[in-house]
Amino acid sequence: SQQGEEDPQALSIQEGENATMNCSYKTSINNLQWYRQNSGRGLVHLILIRSNEREKHSGRLRVTLDTSKKSSSLLITASRAADTASYFCATDAAGKLIFGQGTELSVKP
Amino acid sequence: GAVVSQHPSRVICKSGTSVKIECRSLDFQATTMFWYRQFPKQSLMLMATSNEGSKATYEQGVEKDKFLINHASLTLSTLTVTSAHPEDSSFYICSAVDGYNYGYTFGSGTRLTVV
């Protein structure tokens, strides 16, 4: 079953702009993770934020988590054409990882 | 870091035949492994959770007799798609949990095409 809802479903921006993707979920979680997937390929783990954390940074990535609203956001700053991919949030709860519907990001050079 | 090897990466099979996909944790013991299916332009759907030495737990709507999962050792889980049909064509991805670090590591996926 899907837990996360992501928006937007698709996002098209110019190189250098920031990209923000949002994720909402339904149940209590241990942590929330963001993954990236290039077309037809495996997953790349980007960042994990625990339920007791509110914000986390990793390079050009910034993730926030609001457990009261059951939502998270992923910000990619100064985007590059190579950031073009699908991005998924995944919630870790009850011993399994459930993925959101994903956001397809296109960064135009 | 933890590595999960998944084979084959691509397979084409005829309708009605069975296909086995392997998922191996190379440098850690995986207490739990997960199998996901992903249709084009869609997200990953969890199919089942397998624990070494016990029966797999299937998600609602997943046919356990069609998708046979065996987790015979702490480093190997297999998914067998039995009597495959074209609608089973999909991208299948496994994930293994390191019981020590409790991190999820994903295989590179298997693209199954049933003709």
Interface residues (C-beta under 8 A of the other chain):
Chain A: S1 Q2 Q33 G40 R41 G42 L43 H45 F88 D92 G95 K96 L97 I98 F99 G100 Q101 G102 E104
Chain B: T32 F34 Y36 K41 Q42 S43 L44 M45 L46 T49 E59 Q60 F91 I93 S95 Y104 F106 G107 S108 G109 R111
